[in-house]
Amino acid sequence: MAIFNPSREEVRRFFCDTWQKKIAGHVLAPMEILACDWMTQHPEYHALLENPEVAIAQDYTPDRGETNPFLHLSMHLSISEQISIDQPPGIKAIAEQLTKKWGSAHEAQHRIMECLGQAMWEAQRANQSLSPENYLEALRGLT
């Protein structure tokens, strides 16, 4: 089984190329449509997306207080996929509850993103796979 594991440059190019296709009015593939939905909701990233060479070369470091826009958009895509296929089981219902609670699917995803980031950090620190149970427990704590 092949696992899709794009490089940093490939991820950034995907977002920049997709944004350029949207601006030019080209037909988008389903994943590109979803990516554009999230990029549209983040106008603070538009100038960067319109300058691929800068976007690809830029480093984002937490110690400088910078958010990596490509990580942020990638997490939106990942969470959208998790919700669409209800994996881990129960995340779809939790996302619906959080959307009602905060009045916005976007805000709900940002809260989910915090839990996903924490779960990923804990798994990496322990040199283990991400625990769906811990992730869901954290999400339930938000409802």
Buried (B, 14 or more C-beta within 10 A) or exposed (E): EEEEEEEEEEBBBBBBBBBEBBEEEEEBEEEBEBBBBBBEBBEEBBEBBEEBEEBBEBEEEEEEEEEBBBBBBBBBBBBBEBBEEEEBEEBBEBBBBBBEEBEEBBEBBBBBBBBBEEBBEBBEEEEEEBBBEBBBEBBEEBE
